[in-house]
């Protein structure tokens, strides 16, 4: 088992989350497409993460995907809560 972790600091003028994780624009687009595909092919958030993790190459890509899938899942939950309130449930 590997018990060490390497942290890499990269200076960039692009302040996006992906670039902060050293993910290029091209790879970001690829990961976004993978997220759409995995979300459509699975029924739960953990299943979507498990599915996309097989296509990713490092922990930063997984962190990026988890952040975005989690944000999407939370937005869906918030929409459902609002809908339930509007319907009086």
N, C-alpha and C positions, 0 to 999 in steps of 0.2 A: 504494500500500500504506500502511496506517495503522501508523505506527511508535510509537504511544503507547498506554499502558494506563492506565485509570482504576481506582483502588481506592477502594471506598466502605466506610466503617466505620459499622455500625449497632448501636446499643445495644438490647438486648433482654433481658427476664427469662427468656425461653425459651432454654435452652442446647442446643437440638437442632442437629444438623449442618446441617439444611435452613435453619433460621432464621439460623444463622451465615453462610450463603451468601445471605441475603436472599430466601429462597424461602418463600412463604406456605404455610400449612397446606393450603389448597385446591390450590395448584399442586403441592405435594409429593404429594398424593393422585393428581393427574393424572399426574405423572411416574412414580409407583409403578405405576400401571396401564399406562402406556406401556412400562415396563421388563418387566412380565409379558408383554405382547403381543409386544414385540420379541424377548424371549428365546424365547417359544414358536414364533415364526415363522422363527427363524434357527437355524443349527447351530453357530456359533462365537461366541466372545466378541467378536472384532473386527467380525463381521457384525452382532451385536446393537447394538454401539456405533454403527456406521455407520447402522443403521436408526433408532435412537432420536434420533440427532443431527439428523435431518431434521425432527423434531417439536419440538425445543427452541429456546428463544429467546435464550439467552445462555450464556456460558462457565461461569457458576456452575451452571446447570442441567446442563450437560454434565459438570462435575466431580462433581456429586452423583450422577448416573447412573453414571458410570464407577466411582466409589468403591463403590457398592452392587453393580453388576454384577461388579466385580472381587472383592469380598468373597464374593459368591455362588459365583463360579467357584472361588475358593480353597477354600471349604468343601466343594464337590463333589470337588475333587481330594483333599482330606484324607480324605473319606469313602472314596474309591476306594483310597487308600493303606492305610487301616485294613482295608478288606475284603480286599485282596490279602494283607496280613499274616495275617489270620485264616484265609484259605484256603491259606496256605503257599506263595504264589507269589512 
